[in-house]
Amino acid sequence: MGQPHAADPGTASQGHPPGRAGPGGRASSERELCEVFGVSRVSVREALAGLEAMGLISVRHGRGAFVREGAGDHYAGSFGHYIELHRDQMVELLAVRGALDELAAQEAAAHGTSEALDQMLEAHRAFLEAASAERPEFTRIAELDVAFHLSVAQAAPGGLLKLLLQDLHGLLTDSRLITLARPGQLPRSAAEHQSIVEAILARDPSAAGRLASDHVTRIREWAADFTAPNPIP
């Protein structure tokens, strides 16, 4: 990580090793985090934005990121343990959603009108723009994520699929914010959405359905295997 910074009230004076700042302490710099985790500054900034959106850190321009008071407990409780407490329900809902998304993508590819597919493309572009922002607004991105998936269902004939998925997405609001804030998830979701869109526009129901199902399956598998981290001592 390089040479440690001189002690100040927000870092070494609290007795935490680098990368383990306590409440009120300053987190490692973007450069240090890039070196430690071997990732780009874009990935680091995305991760910091996610932590800030969840209330775990406060980013002060020109000074860095600071751990909020009680953030360790908040992370262990509101973030990590949310999934552990609701794991079975979340995994079951995601399984149902995956099946419905698969059917919606297949139907959109086979029967979607030009107007409906144009609306899908508009929803897709809105998500891409929000997801690529330097400081993502995760609440807004979550809304646009839902809008994209509902636009696929809207392209399918009839209205039942959209109604079912609309209700289902409402039950997954909290977990969606958590999963979208994972480091690296936004570019993954954007790329997977792009693949789904391309298969639908190519009028390939088999590929569209498989890609839509795989998109949700990856989230479901992550939730099934997730273990909440221990709070920082």
PyRosetta script that sets phi, psi and omega in degrees:
from pyrosetta import init, pose_from_sequence

init()
pose = pose_from_sequence("MGQPHAADPGTASQGHPPGRAGPGGRASSERELCEVFGVSRVSVREALAGLEAMGLISVRHGRGAFVREGAGDHYAGSFGHYIELHRDQMVELLAVRGALDELAAQEAAAHGTSEALDQMLEAHRAFLEAASAERPEFTRIAELDVAFHLSVAQAAPGGLLKLLLQDLHGLLTDSRLITLARPGQLPRSAAEHQSIVEAILARDPSAAGRLASDHVTRIREWAADFTAPNPIP")
pose.set_psi(1, -8.6)
pose.set_omega(1, -178.7)
pose.set_phi(2, 91.5)
pose.set_psi(2, -174.0)
pose.set_omega(2, -176.8)
pose.set_phi(3, -71.7)
pose.set_psi(3, 138.2)
pose.set_omega(3, 179.5)
pose.set_phi(4, -68.8)
pose.set_psi(4, 153.5)
pose.set_omega(4, 177.1)
pose.set_phi(5, -73.4)
pose.set_psi(5, 158.3)
pose.set_omega(5, 174.3)
pose.set_phi(6, -62.1)
pose.set_psi(6, 151.0)
pose.set_omega(6, -176.8)
pose.set_phi(7, -61.6)
pose.set_psi(7, 139.3)
pose.set_omega(7, 171.1)
pose.set_phi(8, -144.3)
pose.set_psi(8, 170.7)
pose.set_omega(8, -173.6)
pose.set_phi(9, -59.4)
pose.set_psi(9, -20.0)
pose.set_omega(9, -175.3)
pose.set_phi(10, -103.5)
pose.set_psi(10, 2.6)
pose.set_omega(10, -176.8)
pose.set_phi(11, -131.2)
pose.set_psi(11, -101.2)
pose.set_omega(11, -170.2)
pose.set_phi(12, -61.1)
pose.set_psi(12, -26.6)
pose.set_omega(12, -176.6)
pose.set_phi(13, -63.9)
pose.set_psi(13, -18.9)
pose.set_omega(13, 179.7)
pose.set_phi(14, -89.4)
pose.set_psi(14, -3.3)
pose.set_omega(14, 172.9)
pose.set_phi(15, 81.3)
pose.set_psi(15, 15.6)
pose.set_omega(15, 179.9)
pose.set_phi(16, -96.9)
pose.set_psi(16, 137.6)
pose.set_omega(16, 176.7)
pose.set_phi(17, -66.4)
pose.set_psi(17, 162.5)
pose.set_omega(17, 178.9)
pose.set_phi(18, -53.7)
pose.set_psi(18, 137.3)
pose.set_omega(18, 179.1)
pose.set_phi(19, 85.0)
pose.set_psi(19, -2.4)
pose.set_omega(19, -179.4)
pose.set_phi(20, -129.4)
pose.set_psi(20, 48.0)
pose.set_omega(20, -179.1)
pose.set_phi(21, -63.0)
pose.set_psi(21, 140.0)
pose.set_omega(21, 177.8)
pose.set_phi(22, -88.1)
pose.set_psi(22, -179.7)
pose.set_omega(22, 179.6)
pose.set_phi(23, -53.6)
pose.set_psi(23, 129.5)
pose.set_omega(23, -178.3)
pose.set_phi(24, 87.3)
pose.set_psi(24, -13.0)
pose.set_omega(24, -177.9)
pose.set_phi(25, -81.8)
pose.set_psi(25, 159.2)
pose.set_omega(25, 179.4)
pose.set_phi(26, -90.4)
pose.set_psi(26, 132.9)
pose.set_omega(26, 178.1)
pose.set_phi(27, -73.7)
pose.set_psi(27, 166.3)
pose.set_omega(27, 176.2)
pose.set_phi(28, -59.2)
pose.set_psi(28, 153.9)
pose.set_omega(28, -179.7)
pose.set_phi(29, -69.2)
pose.set_psi(29, 165.2)
pose.set_omega(29, 178.0)
pose.set_phi(30, -58.5)
pose.set_psi(30, -41.6)
pose.set_omega(30, -179.8)
pose.set_phi(31, -61.4)
pose.set_psi(31, -44.1)
pose.set_omega(31, -179.6)
pose.set_phi(32, -64.8)
pose.set_psi(32, -41.3)
pose.set_omega(32, 179.8)
pose.set_phi(33, -65.7)
pose.set_psi(33, -36.6)
pose.set_omega(33, 176.9)
pose.set_phi(34, -61.2)
pose.set_psi(34, -42.8)
pose.set_omega(34, -178.5)
pose.set_phi(35, -68.1)
pose.set_psi(35, -43.3)
pose.set_omega(35, -176.4)
pose.set_phi(36, -65.3)
pose.set_psi(36, -45.6)
pose.set_omega(36, -173.4)
pose.set_phi(37, -98.2)
pose.set_psi(37, -5.6)
pose.set_omega(37, 177.9)
pose.set_phi(38, 64.9)
pose.set_psi(38, 38.0)
pose.set_omega(38, -179.2)
pose.set_phi(39, -123.8)
pose.set_psi(39, 171.2)
pose.set_omega(39, -179.0)
pose.set_phi(40, -80.6)
pose.set_psi(40, 166.0)
pose.set_omega(40, 176.7)
pose.set_phi(41, -64.0)
pose.set_psi(41, -32.8)
pose.set_omega(41, 178.5)
pose.set_phi(42, -60.8)
pose.set_psi(42, -44.4)
pose.set_omega(42, 179.4)
pose.set_phi(43, -65.1)
pose.set_psi(43, -40.9)
pose.set_omega(43, 179.6)
pose.set_phi(44, -63.9)
pose.set_psi(44, -45.0)
pose.set_omega(44, -179.2)
pose.set_phi(45, -64.3)
pose.set_psi(45, -36.1)
pose.set_omega(45, 177.7)
pose.set_phi(46, -64.5)
pose.set_psi(46, -42.8)
pose.set_omega(46, 179.4)
pose.set_phi(47, -65.4)
pose.set_psi(47, -42.9)
pose.set_omega(47, 179.0)
pose.set_phi(48, -63.7)
pose.set_psi(48, -39.3)
pose.set_omega(48, 178.5)
pose.set_phi(49, -63.5)
pose.set_psi(49, -37.8)
pose.set_omega(49, 177.9)
pose.set_phi(50, -65.4)
pose.set_psi(50, -43.6)
pose.set_omega(50, 178.6)
pose.set_phi(51, -64.3)
pose.set_psi(51, -37.4)
pose.set_omega(51, 178.5)
pose.set_phi(52, -68.0)
pose.set_psi(52, -39.2)
pose.set_omega(52, 179.3)
pose.set_phi(53, -63.4)
pose.set_psi(53, -30.2)
pose.set_omega(53, 179.6)
pose.set_phi(54, -89.5)
pose.set_psi(54, 5.0)
pose.set_omega(54, 176.1)
pose.set_phi(55, 78.6)
pose.set_psi(55, 17.4)
pose.set_omega(55, -176.6)
pose.set_phi(56, -89.8)
pose.set_psi(56, -29.4)
pose.set_omega(56, 179.3)
pose.set_phi(57, -134.8)
pose.set_psi(57, 165.4)
pose.set_omega(57, 174.0)
pose.set_phi(58, -124.5)
pose.set_psi(58, 120.1)
pose.set_omega(58, -179.2)
pose.set_phi(59, -92.4)
pose.set_psi(59, 117.9)
pose.set_omega(59, 179.9)
pose.set_phi(60, -109.0)
pose.set_psi(60, 112.8)
pose.set_omega(60, -174.6)
pose.set_phi(61, -58.4)
pose.set_psi(61, 129.6)
pose.set_omega(61, -179.6)
pose.set_phi(62, 87.5)
pose.set_psi(62, -11.5)
pose.set_omega(62, -177.8)
pose.set_phi(63, -120.3)
pose.set_psi(63, -30.4)
pose.set_omega(63, 179.5)
pose.set_phi(64, 118.6)
pose.set_psi(64, -167.3)
pose.set_omega(64, -179.0)
pose.set_phi(65, -102.6)
pose.set_psi(65, 136.0)
pose.set_omega(65, -178.5)
pose.set_phi(66, -122.7)
pose.set_psi(66, 137.8)
pose.set_omega(66, 178.7)
pose.set_phi(67, -72.0)
pose.set_psi(67, 128.7)
pose.set_omega(67, -179.9)
pose.set_phi(68, -75.4)
pose.set_psi(68, 153.5)
pose.set_omega(68, 178.7)
pose.set_phi(69, -58.9)
pose.set_psi(69, 131.1)
pose.set_omega(69, 178.8)
pose.set_phi(70, 75.0)
pose.set_psi(70, 10.9)
pose.set_omega(70, -176.5)
pose.set_phi(71, -65.4)
pose.set_psi(71, -34.3)
pose.set_omega(71, 179.0)
pose.set_phi(72, -61.0)
pose.set_psi(72, -45.2)
pose.set_omega(72, 178.1)
pose.set_phi(73, -67.2)
pose.set_psi(73, -38.1)
pose.set_omega(73, -179.5)
pose.set_phi(74, -63.6)
pose.set_psi(74, -42.6)
pose.set_omega(74, 179.3)
pose.set_phi(75, -62.8)
pose.set_psi(75, -49.0)
pose.set_omega(75, -177.3)
pose.set_phi(76, -64.1)
pose.set_psi(76, -33.1)
pose.set_omega(76, -177.0)
pose.set_phi(77, -91.0)
pose.set_psi(77, -69.0)
pose.set_omega(77, -171.6)
pose.set_phi(78, -67.9)
pose.set_psi(78, -29.4)
pose.set_omega(78, -176.3)
pose.set_phi(79, -97.1)
pose.set_psi(79, -70.4)
pose.set_omega(79, -174.6)
pose.set_phi(80, -64.3)
pose.set_psi(80, -48.9)
pose.set_omega(80, -174.2)
pose.set_phi(81, -75.2)
pose.set_psi(81, -17.2)
pose.set_omega(81, 174.0)
pose.set_phi(82, -57.4)
pose.set_psi(82, -46.9)
pose.set_omega(82, -178.8)
pose.set_phi(83, -67.4)
pose.set_psi(83, -42.3)
pose.set_omega(83, -179.3)
pose.set_phi(84, -63.5)
pose.set_psi(84, -38.7)
pose.set_omega(84, -179.2)
pose.set_phi(85, -71.5)
pose.set_psi(85, -33.0)
pose.set_omega(85, -175.5)
pose.set_phi(86, -111.9)
pose.set_psi(86, 18.0)
pose.set_omega(86, -173.4)
pose.set_phi(87, -55.6)
pose.set_psi(87, -52.0)
pose.set_omega(87, -174.3)
pose.set_phi(88, -61.8)
pose.set_psi(88, -44.3)
pose.set_omega(88, 179.0)
pose.set_phi(89, -64.9)
pose.set_psi(89, -42.9)
pose.set_omega(89, -178.6)
pose.set_phi(90, -63.4)
pose.set_psi(90, -44.7)
pose.set_omega(90, -179.3)
pose.set_phi(91, -64.5)
pose.set_psi(91, -40.2)
pose.set_omega(91, 179.4)
pose.set_phi(92, -66.0)
pose.set_psi(92, -44.1)
pose.set_omega(92, 179.1)
pose.set_phi(93, -63.0)
pose.set_psi(93, -39.6)
pose.set_omega(93, 179.0)
pose.set_phi(94, -67.3)
pose.set_psi(94, -32.8)
pose.set_omega(94, 177.1)
pose.set_phi(95, -65.2)
pose.set_psi(95, -43.3)
pose.set_omega(95, 178.1)
pose.set_phi(96, -65.9)
pose.set_psi(96, -43.6)
pose.set_omega(96, 179.3)
pose.set_phi(97, -61.4)
pose.set_psi(97, -41.0)
pose.set_omega(97, 179.4)
pose.set_phi(98, -59.8)
pose.set_psi(98, -41.4)
pose.set_omega(98, 179.7)
pose.set_phi(99, -66.1)
pose.set_psi(99, -42.3)
pose.set_omega(99, -180.0)
pose.set_phi(100, -70.0)
pose.set_psi(100, -40.1)
pose.set_omega(100, 177.3)
pose.set_phi(101, -63.0)
pose.set_psi(101, -38.0)
pose.set_omega(101, 178.0)
pose.set_phi(102, -61.0)
pose.set_psi(102, -47.8)
pose.set_omega(102, 179.7)
pose.set_phi(103, -64.1)
pose.set_psi(103, -41.3)
pose.set_omega(103, -179.5)
pose.set_phi(104, -62.0)
pose.set_psi(104, -43.9)
pose.set_omega(104, -179.8)
pose.set_phi(105, -65.1)
pose.set_psi(105, -40.4)
pose.set_omega(105, 177.8)
pose.set_phi(106, -61.5)
pose.set_psi(106, -46.5)
pose.set_omega(106, -178.5)
pose.set_phi(107, -67.8)
pose.set_psi(107, -37.5)
pose.set_omega(107, 178.4)
pose.set_phi(108, -63.9)
pose.set_psi(108, -41.6)
pose.set_omega(108, 179.2)
pose.set_phi(109, -66.1)
pose.set_psi(109, -37.1)
pose.set_omega(109, -175.5)
pose.set_phi(110, -82.9)
pose.set_psi(110, -34.5)
pose.set_omega(110, -169.0)
pose.set_phi(111, -130.7)
pose.set_psi(111, -1.3)
pose.set_omega(111, -176.2)
pose.set_phi(112, -62.1)
pose.set_psi(112, 134.9)
pose.set_omega(112, 177.8)
pose.set_phi(113, -78.8)
pose.set_psi(113, 163.1)
pose.set_omega(113, 178.8)
pose.set_phi(114, -59.5)
pose.set_psi(114, -39.9)
pose.set_omega(114, 179.8)
pose.set_phi(115, -64.6)
pose.set_psi(115, -44.6)
pose.set_omega(115, -179.1)
pose.set_phi(116, -65.3)
pose.set_psi(116, -38.5)
pose.set_omega(116, 179.6)
pose.set_phi(117, -70.7)
pose.set_psi(117, -31.9)
pose.set_omega(117, 174.5)
pose.set_phi(118, -64.3)
pose.set_psi(118, -40.3)
pose.set_omega(118, 178.0)
pose.set_phi(119, -65.5)
pose.set_psi(119, -37.7)
pose.set_omega(119, 176.1)
pose.set_phi(120, -62.0)
pose.set_psi(120, -44.6)
pose.set_omega(120, 179.0)
pose.set_phi(121, -62.1)
pose.set_psi(121, -39.3)
pose.set_omega(121, 178.9)
pose.set_phi(122, -63.9)
pose.set_psi(122, -42.1)
pose.set_omega(122, 178.3)
pose.set_phi(123, -66.3)
pose.set_psi(123, -38.0)
pose.set_omega(123, 178.7)
pose.set_phi(124, -64.1)
pose.set_psi(124, -45.0)
pose.set_omega(124, -179.0)
pose.set_phi(125, -65.2)
pose.set_psi(125, -36.5)
pose.set_omega(125, 178.8)
pose.set_phi(126, -64.1)
pose.set_psi(126, -40.6)
pose.set_omega(126, 177.4)
pose.set_phi(127, -64.8)
pose.set_psi(127, -44.8)
pose.set_omega(127, -179.5)
pose.set_phi(128, -59.1)
pose.set_psi(128, -42.5)
pose.set_omega(128, -178.3)
pose.set_phi(129, -64.5)
pose.set_psi(129, -45.0)
pose.set_omega(129, -179.3)
pose.set_phi(130, -68.3)
pose.set_psi(130, -38.3)
pose.set_omega(130, -177.5)
pose.set_phi(131, -70.6)
pose.set_psi(131, -24.2)
pose.set_omega(131, -177.9)
pose.set_phi(132, -93.6)
pose.set_psi(132, 2.4)
pose.set_omega(132, 179.7)
pose.set_phi(133, -63.1)
pose.set_psi(133, 150.3)
pose.set_omega(133, -178.7)
pose.set_phi(134, -62.6)
pose.set_psi(134, -39.6)
pose.set_omega(134, 176.5)
pose.set_phi(135, -122.7)
pose.set_psi(135, 90.6)
pose.set_omega(135, -173.8)
pose.set_phi(136, -62.8)
pose.set_psi(136, 141.0)
pose.set_omega(136, 173.1)
pose.set_phi(137, -98.9)
pose.set_psi(137, 100.3)
pose.set_omega(137, -167.9)
pose.set_phi(138, -67.9)
pose.set_psi(138, -31.8)
pose.set_omega(138, 177.4)
pose.set_phi(139, -62.9)
pose.set_psi(139, -44.2)
pose.set_omega(139, 178.3)
pose.set_phi(140, -66.7)
pose.set_psi(140, -41.0)
pose.set_omega(140, 179.7)
pose.set_phi(141, -62.8)
pose.set_psi(141, -39.6)
pose.set_omega(141, 178.4)
pose.set_phi(142, -61.8)
pose.set_psi(142, -40.4)
pose.set_omega(142, 178.0)
pose.set_phi(143, -63.9)
pose.set_psi(143, -41.4)
pose.set_omega(143, -179.7)
pose.set_phi(144, -70.7)
pose.set_psi(144, -31.0)
pose.set_omega(144, 175.8)
pose.set_phi(145, -63.5)
pose.set_psi(145, -46.8)
pose.set_omega(145, 177.2)
pose.set_phi(146, -61.0)
pose.set_psi(146, -44.5)
pose.set_omega(146, -178.6)
pose.set_phi(147, -59.7)
pose.set_psi(147, -38.9)
pose.set_omega(147, 178.7)
pose.set_phi(148, -63.4)
pose.set_psi(148, -50.3)
pose.set_omega(148, -177.2)
pose.set_phi(149, -64.6)
pose.set_psi(149, -35.2)
pose.set_omega(149, 177.0)
pose.set_phi(150, -70.5)
pose.set_psi(150, -29.4)
pose.set_omega(150, 177.5)
pose.set_phi(151, -67.3)
pose.set_psi(151, -31.6)
pose.set_omega(151, 175.1)
pose.set_phi(152, -66.9)
pose.set_psi(152, -45.0)
pose.set_omega(152, 179.3)
pose.set_phi(153, -64.9)
pose.set_psi(153, -35.0)
pose.set_omega(153, 179.2)
pose.set_phi(154, -65.0)
pose.set_psi(154, -28.4)
pose.set_omega(154, 179.8)
pose.set_phi(155, -75.0)
pose.set_psi(155, -16.1)
pose.set_omega(155, 176.9)
pose.set_phi(156, -78.2)
pose.set_psi(156, 149.3)
pose.set_omega(156, -179.9)
pose.set_phi(157, -66.7)
pose.set_psi(157, 149.2)
pose.set_omega(157, -177.7)
pose.set_phi(158, 80.6)
pose.set_psi(158, 173.3)
pose.set_omega(158, -177.3)
pose.set_phi(159, -118.0)
pose.set_psi(159, -4.6)
pose.set_omega(159, -173.3)
pose.set_phi(160, -66.3)
pose.set_psi(160, -41.5)
pose.set_omega(160, -178.3)
pose.set_phi(161, -59.4)
pose.set_psi(161, -44.4)
pose.set_omega(161, -179.1)
pose.set_phi(162, -64.2)
pose.set_psi(162, -41.3)
pose.set_omega(162, 179.8)
pose.set_phi(163, -63.4)
pose.set_psi(163, -44.1)
pose.set_omega(163, 179.7)
pose.set_phi(164, -63.1)
pose.set_psi(164, -44.9)
pose.set_omega(164, -179.1)
pose.set_phi(165, -69.7)
pose.set_psi(165, -32.7)
pose.set_omega(165, 178.5)
pose.set_phi(166, -62.0)
pose.set_psi(166, -46.1)
pose.set_omega(166, 177.6)
pose.set_phi(167, -64.2)
pose.set_psi(167, -41.4)
pose.set_omega(167, -177.6)
pose.set_phi(168, -65.6)
pose.set_psi(168, -42.5)
pose.set_omega(168, 178.6)
pose.set_phi(169, -62.6)
pose.set_psi(169, -33.4)
pose.set_omega(169, 177.9)
pose.set_phi(170, -62.3)
pose.set_psi(170, -32.9)
pose.set_omega(170, 178.9)
pose.set_phi(171, -76.9)
pose.set_psi(171, -15.7)
pose.set_omega(171, -175.6)
pose.set_phi(172, -107.5)
pose.set_psi(172, 16.4)
pose.set_omega(172, -175.0)
pose.set_phi(173, -58.9)
pose.set_psi(173, -52.2)
pose.set_omega(173, -177.0)
pose.set_phi(174, -63.2)
pose.set_psi(174, -45.2)
pose.set_omega(174, -177.9)
pose.set_phi(175, -67.5)
pose.set_psi(175, -29.8)
pose.set_omega(175, 179.0)
pose.set_phi(176, -64.6)
pose.set_psi(176, -43.7)
pose.set_omega(176, 178.6)
pose.set_phi(177, -60.7)
pose.set_psi(177, -39.7)
pose.set_omega(177, -179.5)
pose.set_phi(178, -66.1)
pose.set_psi(178, -46.8)
pose.set_omega(178, -175.9)
pose.set_phi(179, -71.2)
pose.set_psi(179, -37.4)
pose.set_omega(179, 179.6)
pose.set_phi(180, -67.4)
pose.set_psi(180, -27.2)
pose.set_omega(180, -179.3)
pose.set_phi(181, -81.5)
pose.set_psi(181, -4.9)
pose.set_omega(181, 177.4)
pose.set_phi(182, -63.0)
pose.set_psi(182, 139.0)
pose.set_omega(182, 177.1)
pose.set_phi(183, -54.9)
pose.set_psi(183, 128.3)
pose.set_omega(183, 177.9)
pose.set_phi(184, 86.9)
pose.set_psi(184, -8.7)
pose.set_omega(184, -175.4)
pose.set_phi(185, -70.7)
pose.set_psi(185, -37.6)
pose.set_omega(185, -177.6)
pose.set_phi(186, -60.3)
pose.set_psi(186, -50.1)
pose.set_omega(186, 177.1)
pose.set_phi(187, -64.4)
pose.set_psi(187, -32.3)
pose.set_omega(187, 177.1)
pose.set_phi(188, -64.5)
pose.set_psi(188, -47.5)
pose.set_omega(188, -179.7)
pose.set_phi(189, -62.4)
pose.set_psi(189, -41.7)
pose.set_omega(189, 179.8)
pose.set_phi(190, -61.1)
pose.set_psi(190, -44.0)
pose.set_omega(190, -179.7)
pose.set_phi(191, -66.6)
pose.set_psi(191, -40.1)
pose.set_omega(191, -179.5)
pose.set_phi(192, -69.9)
pose.set_psi(192, -38.5)
pose.set_omega(192, 174.3)
pose.set_phi(193, -59.4)
pose.set_psi(193, -43.0)
pose.set_omega(193, -179.3)
pose.set_phi(194, -59.8)
pose.set_psi(194, -42.3)
pose.set_omega(194, 179.3)
pose.set_phi(195, -64.4)
pose.set_psi(195, -40.9)
pose.set_omega(195, 178.6)
pose.set_phi(196, -62.9)
pose.set_psi(196, -46.3)
pose.set_omega(196, -179.7)
pose.set_phi(197, -60.1)
pose.set_psi(197, -45.6)
pose.set_omega(197, -178.6)
pose.set_phi(198, -62.0)
pose.set_psi(198, -40.0)
pose.set_omega(198, 179.3)
pose.set_phi(199, -67.5)
pose.set_psi(199, -38.2)
pose.set_omega(199, 178.4)
pose.set_phi(200, -66.0)
pose.set_psi(200, -45.5)
pose.set_omega(200, -179.9)
pose.set_phi(201, -65.8)
pose.set_psi(201, -27.2)
pose.set_omega(201, 177.1)
pose.set_phi(202, -80.4)
pose.set_psi(202, -0.8)
pose.set_omega(202, -179.4)
pose.set_phi(203, 58.1)
pose.set_psi(203, 46.5)
pose.set_omega(203, -180.0)
pose.set_phi(204, -116.1)
pose.set_psi(204, 86.4)
pose.set_omega(204, -175.6)
pose.set_phi(205, -59.2)
pose.set_psi(205, -38.3)
pose.set_omega(205, -178.0)
pose.set_phi(206, -63.0)
pose.set_psi(206, -49.6)
pose.set_omega(206, -179.6)
pose.set_phi(207, -67.1)
pose.set_psi(207, -41.7)
pose.set_omega(207, -179.0)
pose.set_phi(208, -60.9)
pose.set_psi(208, -45.5)
pose.set_omega(208, 179.4)
pose.set_phi(209, -64.2)
pose.set_psi(209, -43.1)
pose.set_omega(209, -179.6)
pose.set_phi(210, -63.7)
pose.set_psi(210, -43.6)
pose.set_omega(210, -178.7)
pose.set_phi(211, -66.9)
pose.set_psi(211, -39.0)
pose.set_omega(211, 178.1)
pose.set_phi(212, -65.4)
pose.set_psi(212, -40.9)
pose.set_omega(212, 178.3)
pose.set_phi(213, -66.0)
pose.set_psi(213, -44.5)
pose.set_omega(213, 179.8)
pose.set_phi(214, -61.7)
pose.set_psi(214, -37.3)
pose.set_omega(214, -179.8)
pose.set_phi(215, -57.0)
pose.set_psi(215, -44.9)
pose.set_omega(215, -179.0)
pose.set_phi(216, -79.6)
pose.set_psi(216, -33.9)
pose.set_omega(216, -179.1)
pose.set_phi(217, -59.9)
pose.set_psi(217, -38.9)
pose.set_omega(217, -179.7)
pose.set_phi(218, -63.1)
pose.set_psi(218, -38.7)
pose.set_omega(218, 177.2)
pose.set_phi(219, -68.7)
pose.set_psi(219, -41.3)
pose.set_omega(219, -179.4)
pose.set_phi(220, -63.7)
pose.set_psi(220, -41.3)
pose.set_omega(220, 179.9)
pose.set_phi(221, -66.7)
pose.set_psi(221, -37.8)
pose.set_omega(221, 177.5)
pose.set_phi(222, -63.6)
pose.set_psi(222, -44.4)
pose.set_omega(222, -179.6)
pose.set_phi(223, -64.2)
pose.set_psi(223, -38.5)
pose.set_omega(223, -178.8)
pose.set_phi(224, -66.0)
pose.set_psi(224, -31.3)
pose.set_omega(224, -176.6)
pose.set_phi(225, -98.2)
pose.set_psi(225, -3.2)
pose.set_omega(225, -173.0)
pose.set_phi(226, -66.8)
pose.set_psi(226, 137.9)
pose.set_omega(226, 173.2)
pose.set_phi(227, -126.7)
pose.set_psi(227, 126.1)
pose.set_omega(227, -178.8)
pose.set_phi(228, -66.6)
pose.set_psi(228, 135.7)
pose.set_omega(228, 177.1)
pose.set_phi(229, -70.5)
pose.set_psi(229, 156.0)
pose.set_omega(229, 175.6)
pose.set_phi(230, -73.9)
pose.set_psi(230, 146.4)
pose.set_omega(230, 177.0)
pose.set_phi(231, -60.3)
pose.set_psi(231, 151.9)
pose.set_omega(231, 176.0)
pose.set_phi(232, -66.1)
pose.set_psi(232, 127.3)
pose.set_omega(232, -177.6)
pose.set_phi(233, -68.7)
pose.dump_pdb("model.pdb")
